[in-house]
Amino acid sequence: MNSPFDLNKPIAIGSDHAGFDCKEDFISVLEGKGLKYKDFGAFSTESVDYPDFAHPVAEAVKNGECAFGVLLCGSGNGMAIAANKHEHIRAALCWGEELARLARAHNDANILCIPSRFINEGDAEKMLAIFMTTNFDGGRHVNRVNKIDWHG
């Protein structure tokens, strides 16, 4: 698979209880492609707090332990908000293929956030494939991306 990410490193994946089933589906897809991953939980559909999973995934991406991240929760919003608190993390909430492509091409997103209650498994898998294989366009987008981290 041709990817802009270093797929010799694992993919960080995490969910809350609402995203658990979709996360398990993603893990099956990754295993089927022979890709490494690190599962940060949740490990069941028992109610949990999404920041407890978003923060470790964001840190693993930020520190280079993992190639990129995937976060899943009911709306995707909580995960994206929590992950984006970390410097150099660009977590993108995507609910369609074009948004996943643009998140990479225009924003150099390094975490894909999926609203598991609003998309089906097939669409989620397509977004993951697009996210994993889309290059950052660079050019006029570089200056914009460099302005994302706020330093007051």
N, C-alpha and C positions, 0 to 999 in steps of 0.2 A: 504494500500500500504506500503510495506516495503521499507524504504528510510533511507539513512545515514544522511539525513538532518532533522532538527526539523520542521516538517510540522505543528506544532502548530503555528508557525510563518508564516506570508505571504511570498509568492514568489514575488520578485521584478521583474517587467517586464517593458521594455521600448523599444521604436522604434523611428526611424525617419519616414519621409513620405513614404519611399520605403518599410519599414518593417511594416507599419501600418496594412495592410490587414492580414498578417501572425500573427501579435500580437493579432488581434481580434479573429482569429481562435484559437490561444493558450488560450486566455481567456475563450473561449467556452469550450475547453477541460478541463481546470482547474475547471471551474464551474461544468461541468459534473461529475468530480471526487470528487466534494465537497471540493476542496482545496482552501485555502485563497490566495489572491494575492493583490499586491498593484501596480496599473497601474500608471506609471510615465509619460505616454504620449509617443509619440504624439497622438493627438486625432482626426487627420484627415490625408488626403493625401496631404495637403497643404505643400509646401516645408519648411523644418526646418533644423536646424543644429544638427547633431547627438551628439556632445559633451554635448548639453543641456540636454540630456536624459541619456547618459552613466554615467556622473558624479553622479547624484542623485541615480541611481541604485547601482553604486559601493559603495557609502557612506552608503546606507541602508544595504548592505551586510556586509561591513566592520564593522559597528557599532553594528551589531547583530539585528537590527530591522527586517530584513528579512532573511529567511533561506538560500536562494541562489538567483541568478539572471538569467534572460534571456534578452538578447539584440538582436534586429533585425534591420538590415539596408540592403541596396542593396547588398553590398559585404561582410558585416560582419567585414571587416577590420577596418573601422573607429571606430566602437563601441569597438572592442577589444583593439585597441591602446589607446583610451581615458580611458577606464575602468582600464587598466593595469598601469596607472599612479598612482593609489591608492595603498598604502602599504597594504599588505596582500590580495590583490585581484589577482586572477589567472583566467583571462577571456580567454576562449579557443574558437577559431574560428573553428567550426565544420561544415562539409558538408556531413557527412555520419555517420551511426550508429557506426562503429568501432572507428572513431575519437572521438565521444561522450563518448564511453566506456573508451577509453584510456585517455582522458582528466581527467576523474574522477579517474580511477584506478592508473595511473602513475603520474599525476600532481596535484591531489586533487583540480581540478578546482572548483571554486565556482560561476562562471558566464559562461553560455552557450551563445555564440555568433553565430547567424545564418545568412547566406547570403541569404536573402529572394528572390533575383532575380535569384538564381541559384539552388534552390531546390523546390520540390513540397510540398504541405501541408502534405501529408501522411508521407513523409520522415522526415519533421520537427517534427511532432508529435512523431514518433518513436525515434528520437534523444532525445527529451525532456524526454520521458519515460525511456530511457536508462540512461541519465544523472541523473535523479532523483533517480534511484534505484541502481546505481553502487557505491560500496564502494571503498574508497581509499585502495590500496593494502598495503601501509606502507612498511615495510622492507627496501630494498635497495633504495626505492624512497624517504624515509623520509629526508635523508641528502640532496638530490637534491632539494627537495621542500623548505627546510629550507634555501638554498642558493639563492633563487629567489629574495627576497627583497634585494635590493642593498643599502648598507650604506657607499659606497665610500671607 
